[in-house]
Amino acid sequence: MNLLNFVESFPDESSCKVKFKEYRDSQGVICPRCGCPKHYWKRDKESYECKHCGRRQSLRANTVMHGSQLPFRYWFITIHLLTSTKKSFSASEIQRQLGHPYYEPIWTMVHKLRSVMGKRDELYSLSGVVELDEGFFTTERDEKDKDKPLKRGRGSQRKTKVAVMAESTPVEGEKTKKGKPRKVGHLKMVVINDLKSPTIDKVVRENIDKDATIDSDDSTSYTNLKTIVKEHNPKIVPPKEVGKMLPWVHIAISNAKRILLDIYHDIKPKYLQNYLNEFCYKFNRRYFGEDLFDRLLIACVSYKNQFRCNIR
């Protein structure tokens, strides 16, 4: 949805409420007390009333807006901004665009949306041929480590480890339009505490189909993968050959780092997953075009907010 269409479709608060209710009704309203899916809409109270037990819940309840006091139009404008570009917007820029006096509620709103993006992608497992590797993203140092000497390289306290997985189907004969030997599908990025084998095994079980084939380097972290998926092809990958052997995970890592560095000065390790959720969500829906706004709105009415604000 372009800017002109957005302004025309959602000129005020009431139009946003009507659209949000339309999507919530289409996805179904479940009573949190008895689980009944049938409700009355109490127009005077702007709330749903369960036909079975009489429990009421507001239009925001049990959605991404649960507990939020921000106007519906703030949410709609933010959803439009996040889905209208391949890049992203910082919370401070969204605050400026909305003209809101306080930073913290806008920051929280944006992270709630990113959290919902991650929940939506958790529904799907990667299949076929999957590239697997790890990335190291620069983040803030933890308070407990600030008195210690800063290490270099992969072990630095400013590097957060991320498992990166990409569906990557080899192309027979000619290369893709972008000159790659593989065609990319969906992508997942998961922040991990370490590179130990049990940690990688858990990530693979949760995100990759057991009938998939994994292509990776010969790291000792991947020794058990052959027992988890149908086939594992570990290879010694010289640095100069990474672009040929595992092209898409490294393109994804590079693009994600570039976006984060262009927009954010420093990211705390505990919030890195949310930023990666947004990157992967939009990458996996890169062909949705203007429908991406509606798809994120559906996700917003489908999941109750569980994000907790602690920006300090």
N, C-alpha and C positions, 0 to 999 in steps of 0.2 A: 504494500500500500504506500503510494507516494504521499508527500506532505499535503498537497492540495486535496486529495481524496480523504485523507485523515481528518482535516479541518472541516470538510463538508459533512463527513459521516458522524463526527463526534464534536459538535460545536459547544456543548455544555455538559454539566454534571449529570443531568437527567438522561441524556442520550447514552452516556457511558453505563449508567445503572441498568437501563433497558437491555443493552447488549450483553452485559455481564449476566443478567438474569436469564436471558435467552440461552446462553451457552451453559449455564448451570442447570437449567431445566433439561436441556438436551442430554447432559451427561448423567442426570439422575441425582436426586437429593436423598441421602440416607440419614435416618434418625440416629444420632450418636448414643441414645439411651437404649432403644429397643431394636434398632436395625431395620425398621420398617421403611420401605422405599416410597410410600404414599404420603403426600402432604397437601395441606391447603395453603394457599398464598394469602396472608393477611395484609391487604393493601394498606390499611390504616397504620399497621405496625411495621410495615416493610420487613416482614419475616415469614418464615415457613412454620407451619404448625403440623405436627405429626398426626395422622388420622388414627393411629393406634393408641398412643400414650399421651398425646397433647403437648409434648415437648416442643418448645419453640426454638428456632435458631435464625439468626439474622442472615441477610444476603451474603455478608462477608464470612460468616462462620464456616469453619472447616474447609477454607480455601486458602490460597496464598495470602489473602488479605486478612486472615484471622488475627484479630487483636489490633489491627492498624486503624489509626484515626485520620490518615491522609485521604484527601478526596479521591474518588474513583478516577477522575480525569487525570490526576497526577500519575496514577498507575498506567492508564492508557497511553499517555504521552511517553512515559518511560519505556513501555513495551514497544511502542512505535520506533523510538530512537534506537533501541537495542536490535531490532529486527530489520531496520531499513538500511543497514550498512554491514559490510563484511568485517569492519573493525569494531570498535566499542566506544563507550563514553565513560569517563570517570564520574564518580558520584558528585564531585565538585562542579563539573560542567553541567550535569543534569540539574543540580541545585540552582545554578545560575540561570539555566533555561526556564525553570519553573518559577524562579523568583521567590523561593522559599527562604525564610530567614535562618533556618537551622540546618546544619550539615548532617547530624547523626540520623534523623529519621529518613532522609533521602538515601544515605549510605545503606541503612538497614533494608529499605525497600528494594534497592538494586540487588543486594545479596540474596534476598528472599527469592527474587526472580531467577537468579543464577542457580540457586539451590533447586528450584523446581525444574530447571533445564536438566540438571544432573539426574534427578529422579526419573524424568521421562526417558533418558537414555539408558538407565539401569534396566529397563524392561527388555532391552534387546541384547542378544549375544552376537558376537562376531563369528562369521562362518567362512567356509571356503579356505583359501590360502591367506594366512595372517602373518604380517611382519611384526616382530617383537623386538624391542630394544628399550634402553632407558635413556632419559634425558635429565639434565641437571640445570635447574632454573635458579637464577639469582634472587634471593629473598633477604629480608631483614635478619639480623642475628637475634637469637633468643636472649632475653635478659640475663639468664644464668650463664651464658657463654661469652658475654661482652668483656669480662675481665681476663679471658684466656687469649693467648696469642692466636692470630688469625691464620688458619692453615691455607695451603694453596691447593688448586686443582679440585678433583672430585670430592675430596674429603673436607673441603672448606665448610665452615659453619654458615656461610652465606649461600650454600648450594642445597637446594631441596630436590630430593630424588623423585622421579616420576616414571612410572612404567607406561610405555607408549605402544599401542597396538593398532594396526591398520589393515583392513582387508585389502589385499593386493594380488590381483589376478594376473599372472604372466600373460603377455600378449604374444600370440603366435605370428611369426613373420614380421610385419612392419611394426614400428613402435606407435605409441599413442600420439595424439595431436601435439602434445607437449614434449614429445621426444623421449618419453620414459618407456622402459621395457615392461612396465606393469601398469595395470589400470586400477585406480584406487576406488574403494567402496566406502565403508563407514570407518569411523575412527573413535578410539577411546584413550583417555589419559587418566591415570590414577596415581595420586600422590602416595608414596610409600615411605616407611621409616628407614628401611635398609634394603640391601640387595641380596639378602640371604635367600637360599633356596626355598624354605617354607613360605616366605613372604611372596615370592614370585608365583609359587604354586597356587596360593590362595587367590591371587589376582587373576590368574589364568582360569581357574575353575569358575570364578564368578562372572567372567566377561567373555570367554571364548567357548564356543560350542565344542563338545567332546569329539565330534566328527570332523573337526577342522584340521588343517595342516599348518604347522607353525614353522616359519623361516626365521632364523636368528643367527647371531654369532655363536661362538663356542664357549661362552662364559660358563663358569662353574655354577652360576645361579640357575642355569637352565637344565641341570642334569636330570631332573625328575619329570620333565615335560612329556617325554615319550610314554609315560604311564597315564597321563591325564588326557591327552588328545590322540586322535587317530594316527598322526604322523608328525615327527619333529625332525627338521633338517638343519642341524647346527653346522655352521661353516666358519672357517677362519676367514675373516674379512679384513683385508689390508685397508688402512685409512683411505687410500686413493680409490678403492673400489666400493666404498660404502654407498655412493650414489647409484651404483648399478645393482648391488646385491640387496640392499634395503632402502630403496629410494624414498618411499612415501613416509615412513616414520621420521626420517630426518628432515624432509620438507615440512612436515607438520610441526616438529620441534622448532625449526627455524622460524616458521611463520608465527607460531604462538609467542615465541620470545620477542620477535619484532613488534608485535601488537602490544605486548605488555610493556616493553621498554618505551614505546612511542607515547603511551597514555599514562602510565603509572610510574611514580618515582621509586617507591619502595612498596613491597608486598610482604605482609606477614605470612610465614609458612602455613599457619592454620587456615588462612583464607585463600591460598593458592588454588585449592581444588575448585572453588567456586568460579574463579576466573577461567580455569581450564574447562569447566562445565559449559560456559558460554561459548568458548572457542569451538569445542567439539559439537555442541548442539547446532550451531550455525553451519559448521562444515558439513555435518551429516545431512543437512537440509538445504544445501547450497543450490538445489534446483527448484526449490519451492516458490521462489519469487515472492510475489505479494501475499501469497497464502501463509507465509511464515508468521505474520501477525496473528492470524486466526488460530494457527496451530499452537502458538505459545499461550494464547488466551484460553484455549481448551485445557492446556496443562495447568493453568492457574486455577481453574475451577475444580480440577480433579485431585489436587493435593493440598492437604492442610499444611500451613506453615509450621516448620519445626526449627527454623533458623533462630539462633539466639544472638543478640547484639552484644558485642564487647570489643569496641574499636580501640580501647586504650591498652 
